[in-house]
Amino acid sequence: MEAVRHKEERISIRLNADQKSVIDAAAEALGINLSSFVLSNVLEAASRVVERQRQILLSDRAWNEFVGLIAADAEPTPAAVKAAQRYRGK
């Protein structure tokens, strides 16, 4: 038996008559109520935004430079050494 989810949160938006009419027509075209249509589309858009924020996109050139820097046997700069010491509390 599936647990019943209680809706505890509410959002409110203001829109003009034309905007409401378009949204109503879209929901009706899909055979769902307005709240379901809005919630579904807002969640989809929000998920895309959150996912984009979690990704770092690099060009091929930038990626190759990044990988090269990681793979290099470079000594830390004096500034990096000082930053590490400050981080460690020395």
C-alpha positions in Angstrom: 0.0 0.0 0.0 1.4 3.4 -1.0 1.9 6.0 1.6 -0.3 9.1 1.3 1.6 12.3 0.7 0.3 15.4 2.2 0.8 18.6 0.3 2.2 21.1 2.8 3.6 23.9 0.7 2.0 26.4 -1.6 3.3 28.9 -4.1 1.4 31.8 -5.6 2.0 33.5 -8.9 0.4 36.5 -10.6 -0.2 36.5 -14.4 -2.3 38.3 -16.9 -5.3 36.9 -18.6 -3.5 36.0 -21.8 -0.8 34.0 -19.9 -3.5 32.2 -17.9 -5.4 31.4 -21.1 -2.4 29.8 -22.8 -1.5 27.7 -19.7 -5.1 26.6 -19.3 -5.2 25.6 -23.0 -2.0 23.6 -22.7 -3.2 21.8 -19.6 -6.5 21.0 -21.3 -4.7 19.8 -24.4 -2.9 17.3 -22.3 -6.0 16.3 -20.3 -4.6 17.3 -17.0 -5.6 20.0 -14.5 -3.8 23.3 -14.3 -2.0 22.5 -11.0 -0.6 19.3 -12.4 0.5 21.0 -15.6 2.3 23.8 -13.8 3.9 21.6 -11.3 5.2 19.1 -13.9 6.7 21.8 -16.1 8.2 23.8 -13.2 9.8 20.7 -11.8 11.2 19.8 -15.1 12.6 23.3 -15.7 14.0 23.4 -12.2 15.7 20.1 -12.5 17.5 21.3 -15.7 18.7 24.4 -14.0 20.0 22.5 -11.0 21.8 20.0 -13.2 23.4 22.7 -15.3 24.7 24.3 -12.1 26.3 21.0 -11.1 28.2 20.6 -14.4 31.4 22.2 -15.5 31.7 22.4 -19.2 35.1 22.9 -20.8 36.2 23.2 -24.4 38.5 20.5 -25.7 41.4 22.9 -25.4 40.5 23.8 -21.8 40.0 20.2 -20.9 43.4 19.2 -22.3 45.1 22.1 -20.4 43.4 21.0 -17.2 44.4 17.4 -17.6 48.0 18.5 -18.5 48.2 20.6 -15.3 47.0 17.7 -13.1 49.4 15.3 -14.7 52.4 17.6 -14.5 55.1 17.1 -11.9 55.1 20.8 -11.0 56.4 22.1 -7.7 53.8 24.2 -5.7 54.3 27.9 -5.9 55.3 29.8 -2.8 51.8 31.3 -2.7 50.3 27.8 -2.8 52.6 26.6 0.0 51.6 29.6 2.2 47.9 29.0 1.5 48.3 25.3 2.5 50.1 26.4 5.7 47.3 28.8 6.6 44.7 26.2 5.9 46.5 23.8 8.2 46.8 26.5 10.9 50.6 26.7 10.9 
